[in-house]
């Protein structure tokens, strides 16, 4: 397995692969990989001849008060996991490899980014869409793999690809969870032992919301209140948002009569965690 640092190196290798008739899959990540990322890499290796995994903590998707400097990094561990899961190349550029000094071109998706995490993190999705577009241009994969835990990101990337006629198939992959239900995340490492125990409240609250929907509840506000009441029962949990939106447009819904996304963001101590589920009628 190769580790390369520049777009030119990636293009050179991918060109050789494609000359041999190999298909290429891309798994974009910010590193500090866990089993959730591993599931994306394994899926990509099943569906493509060659797999590129990007490991890049993208500075332009972090706000001024967010955890860019402290975001966990461990390229040695990442390399071992990528190799075990069937990856063929790690693309690990520096910020200067991705953004020249006078960089001033960005990709924006409107409407879908105005709510949920987009409302709390202005500029975040502009950074995500810009770096993903750059990765698509550099790697030129047939398919790219994204986890459903970042549901808004997945919806935004799918819309960007559709609107801009990007020749990449977006493959959604299921949320991977710990044994107690907590969605796997690089930010879970920020949690103290007490906070880690408290964090299971996210999955518990969503399960109660899903149970209400399964039992026939169709009033979005009622379901949201069930989730909020459960979250509020945990003293270490502070709700950022609890929303029910249309799965495609991500617009808030009042009466549930189509496919919906129920998404939450919750602070456990100082760590912001997200989780979600989709409910299809």
C-alpha positions as CSV (number, residue, x, y, z in Angstrom):
1,X,0.0,0.0,0.0
2,X,1.2,3.5,-0.9
3,X,1.1,6.7,1.1
4,X,1.3,9.8,-1.1
5,X,1.2,13.4,-0.2
6,X,0.6,15.4,-3.4
7,X,-2.2,15.6,-5.9
8,X,0.3,15.0,-8.7
9,X,1.4,11.6,-7.1
10,X,-2.2,10.5,-6.8
11,X,-3.0,11.4,-10.4
12,X,0.0,9.6,-11.7
13,X,-0.9,6.4,-9.9
14,X,-4.6,6.5,-10.7
15,X,-3.7,7.1,-14.4
16,X,-1.6,3.9,-14.4
17,X,-4.4,2.0,-12.7
18,X,-7.0,3.2,-15.2
19,X,-4.7,2.4,-18.1
20,X,-4.8,-1.2,-16.8
21,X,-8.6,-1.1,-16.7
22,X,-8.9,-0.9,-13.0
23,X,-11.9,0.8,-11.3
24,X,-11.2,3.2,-8.5
25,X,-13.1,3.9,-5.3
26,X,-12.5,6.8,-2.9
27,X,-13.1,7.0,0.8
28,X,-12.7,10.6,2.0
29,X,-11.8,10.8,5.7
30,X,-10.2,13.2,8.2
31,X,-8.1,10.4,9.7
32,X,-8.0,8.9,13.2
33,X,-9.8,6.0,11.6
34,X,-12.1,3.5,13.5
35,X,-14.3,0.6,12.5
36,X,-16.8,2.9,10.9
37,X,-14.3,4.1,8.4
38,X,-13.1,0.5,8.1
39,X,-16.6,-0.5,7.0
40,X,-16.5,2.1,4.2
41,X,-13.0,0.9,3.0
42,X,-14.2,-2.7,3.0
43,X,-17.3,-1.8,1.0
44,X,-15.1,0.1,-1.4
45,X,-12.7,-2.7,-1.8
46,X,-15.6,-5.1,-2.6
47,X,-16.9,-2.9,-5.4
48,X,-13.7,-1.5,-6.9
49,X,-10.3,-2.9,-8.1
50,X,-8.4,-0.1,-6.3
51,X,-9.3,2.0,-3.3
52,X,-7.9,5.4,-2.4
53,X,-8.4,6.7,1.2
54,X,-7.8,10.3,1.8
55,X,-6.6,11.3,5.3
56,X,-6.8,15.1,5.6
57,X,-8.0,17.3,8.4
58,X,-9.6,19.9,6.2
59,X,-9.0,23.4,7.8
60,X,-11.6,25.2,5.8
61,X,-14.5,23.2,7.3
62,X,-13.6,24.2,10.9
63,X,-15.0,27.4,12.5
64,X,-12.8,29.8,14.5
65,X,-13.8,28.2,17.9
66,X,-13.8,24.6,16.7
67,X,-11.3,21.8,17.4
68,X,-8.9,22.0,14.3
69,X,-5.7,22.1,16.4
70,X,-6.8,19.4,18.8
71,X,-8.5,17.1,16.3
72,X,-7.0,13.6,16.8
73,X,-4.4,12.4,14.3
74,X,-2.6,9.0,14.1
75,X,-1.3,8.2,10.6
76,X,0.5,5.1,11.7
77,X,-2.7,3.6,13.1
78,X,-4.7,4.8,10.0
79,X,-2.2,3.1,7.7
80,X,-2.6,-0.2,9.5
81,X,-6.4,0.0,9.4
82,X,-6.5,0.9,5.7
83,X,-4.2,-1.9,4.8
84,X,-6.2,-4.4,6.9
85,X,-9.5,-3.3,5.2
86,X,-8.2,-3.6,1.7
87,X,-7.2,0.0,0.7
88,X,-4.5,0.5,-1.9
89,X,-3.4,4.1,-1.3
90,X,-3.6,6.7,1.4
91,X,-3.6,10.3,0.2
92,X,-2.4,12.4,3.1
93,X,-1.7,15.9,1.9
94,X,-0.7,18.9,3.9
95,X,-3.0,22.0,3.9
96,X,-0.5,23.7,1.5
97,X,-0.8,20.7,-0.9
98,X,-4.5,21.3,-1.1
99,X,-4.8,25.1,-0.8
100,X,-2.4,27.5,-2.4
101,X,-1.6,30.7,-0.6
102,X,-4.1,32.8,-2.6
103,X,-6.8,30.1,-2.8
104,X,-10.2,31.8,-3.4
105,X,-12.5,29.2,-5.1
106,X,-15.2,27.5,-3.2
107,X,-18.2,25.2,-3.8
108,X,-21.5,26.0,-2.0
109,X,-24.7,24.0,-1.8
110,X,-27.6,26.2,-0.7
111,X,-30.9,25.3,1.1
112,X,-29.8,21.9,2.3
113,X,-27.0,23.5,4.4
114,X,-29.2,26.1,6.2
115,X,-30.5,23.8,8.9
116,X,-29.3,21.1,11.3
117,X,-25.5,21.3,11.6
118,X,-25.3,24.0,8.9
119,X,-27.2,26.4,11.1
120,X,-24.8,25.9,14.0
121,X,-21.6,25.7,12.0
122,X,-21.6,28.5,9.3
123,X,-19.2,27.8,6.5
124,X,-18.8,24.2,7.5
125,X,-20.5,22.7,4.4
126,X,-18.8,25.1,2.0
127,X,-15.5,23.7,3.3
128,X,-16.8,20.1,3.0
129,X,-18.1,20.6,-0.5
130,X,-14.9,22.3,-1.6
131,X,-12.5,19.7,-0.3
132,X,-14.7,16.8,-1.6
133,X,-14.9,18.4,-5.1
134,X,-11.1,18.7,-5.0
135,X,-10.7,15.1,-4.0
136,X,-13.1,14.0,-6.8
137,X,-11.0,16.1,-9.3
138,X,-7.7,14.7,-8.0
139,X,-8.7,11.0,-7.7
140,X,-11.4,10.8,-10.4
141,X,-13.1,7.8,-8.8
142,X,-16.0,5.8,-10.2
143,X,-17.5,5.6,-6.7
144,X,-17.1,7.5,-3.4
145,X,-18.2,6.1,0.0
146,X,-19.8,8.2,2.8
147,X,-21.2,7.1,6.2
148,X,-24.8,7.7,7.1
149,X,-23.9,9.0,10.5
150,X,-23.1,12.3,8.8
151,X,-26.6,12.4,7.3
152,X,-26.6,16.0,6.3
153,X,-23.2,15.8,4.7
154,X,-24.3,12.8,2.7
155,X,-27.4,14.6,1.5
156,X,-25.4,17.7,0.6
157,X,-22.7,15.7,-1.3
158,X,-25.4,13.7,-3.2
159,X,-27.1,17.0,-4.2
160,X,-23.8,18.6,-5.2
161,X,-22.9,15.6,-7.4
162,X,-26.4,15.7,-9.1
163,X,-26.5,19.5,-9.6
164,X,-23.0,19.7,-11.0
165,X,-23.1,16.5,-13.1
166,X,-20.1,15.1,-11.3
167,X,-19.4,11.6,-12.8
168,X,-19.1,9.9,-9.4
169,X,-21.6,7.4,-7.8
170,X,-22.1,8.2,-4.1
171,X,-22.4,5.1,-2.0
172,X,-24.1,5.6,1.4
173,X,-22.9,3.2,4.1
174,X,-24.7,2.3,7.4
175,X,-23.8,3.7,10.8
176,X,-21.4,1.5,12.7
177,X,-22.1,1.5,16.5
178,X,-20.4,0.4,19.7
179,X,-21.9,-2.6,21.6
180,X,-24.0,-0.1,23.7
181,X,-25.3,1.7,20.7
182,X,-23.1,4.8,20.6
183,X,-22.3,5.7,17.0
184,X,-18.5,5.4,16.3
185,X,-16.8,8.7,15.9
186,X,-13.3,10.1,16.2
187,X,-14.6,12.6,18.7
188,X,-15.6,9.8,21.1
189,X,-12.0,9.9,22.3
190,X,-12.6,13.3,23.8
191,X,-15.1,11.7,26.3
192,X,-14.1,11.0,29.9
193,X,-15.2,7.6,31.3
194,X,-18.2,9.2,32.9
195,X,-19.1,11.1,29.8
196,X,-18.7,8.0,27.7
197,X,-21.3,6.2,29.8
198,X,-23.6,9.2,29.5
199,X,-23.2,9.3,25.7
200,X,-25.4,6.2,25.2
201,X,-28.4,8.5,25.8
202,X,-28.2,9.7,22.2
203,X,-29.0,6.2,20.8
204,X,-31.5,5.6,23.6
205,X,-33.4,8.8,22.7
206,X,-33.5,7.9,19.0
207,X,-34.8,4.4,19.8
208,X,-37.7,5.9,21.7
209,X,-38.5,8.3,18.8
210,X,-38.4,5.4,16.3
211,X,-40.6,3.3,18.6
212,X,-43.2,6.1,18.6
213,X,-43.1,6.4,14.8
214,X,-43.3,2.6,14.4
215,X,-46.4,2.7,16.7
216,X,-48.1,5.1,14.3
217,X,-47.2,8.6,15.7
218,X,-47.1,11.1,12.8
219,X,-46.9,14.4,14.6
220,X,-43.2,15.5,14.3
221,X,-43.4,17.7,17.4
222,X,-44.6,14.8,19.5
223,X,-41.7,12.6,18.4
224,X,-39.2,15.4,18.9
225,X,-40.5,15.9,22.4
226,X,-40.1,12.2,23.2
227,X,-36.5,12.4,22.1
228,X,-35.8,15.7,24.0
229,X,-37.4,14.3,27.2
230,X,-35.1,11.3,27.0
231,X,-32.0,13.4,26.4
232,X,-32.9,15.8,29.2
233,X,-33.0,12.8,31.6
234,X,-29.2,12.7,31.4
235,X,-27.5,15.4,33.4
236,X,-24.4,15.5,31.3
237,X,-26.3,15.9,28.1
238,X,-27.0,19.4,26.6
239,X,-29.2,19.5,23.5
240,X,-27.9,21.4,20.5
241,X,-30.8,20.4,18.2
242,X,-33.4,17.7,17.7
243,X,-34.9,17.9,14.2
244,X,-37.2,15.9,11.9
245,X,-36.8,16.8,8.2
246,X,-37.6,15.5,4.8
247,X,-34.9,13.0,3.9
248,X,-34.1,14.5,0.5
249,X,-34.7,18.3,0.9
250,X,-33.8,18.4,4.6
251,X,-36.7,20.8,5.1
252,X,-38.5,20.6,8.5
253,X,-41.8,18.6,8.5
254,X,-44.8,19.0,10.7
255,X,-46.8,15.9,9.7
256,X,-44.9,12.8,8.8
257,X,-46.2,11.4,5.5
258,X,-43.0,10.6,3.6
259,X,-39.4,9.5,4.2
260,X,-37.9,11.5,7.0
261,X,-34.6,12.0,8.7
262,X,-34.5,12.4,12.5
263,X,-31.2,14.0,13.5
264,X,-29.8,15.1,16.8
265,X,-26.7,17.0,18.0
266,X,-25.9,16.8,21.7
267,X,-23.1,18.0,23.8
268,X,-21.8,15.5,26.3
269,X,-19.6,17.7,28.5
270,X,-17.7,19.8,25.9
271,X,-17.9,17.2,23.1
272,X,-20.5,17.6,20.4
273,X,-21.9,14.3,19.1
274,X,-24.4,13.6,16.3
275,X,-26.6,10.7,15.5
276,X,-29.7,10.0,13.4
277,X,-32.1,7.6,11.8
278,X,-34.2,7.5,8.6
279,X,-37.8,6.4,8.8
280,X,-39.5,5.4,5.5
281,X,-43.3,5.2,5.1
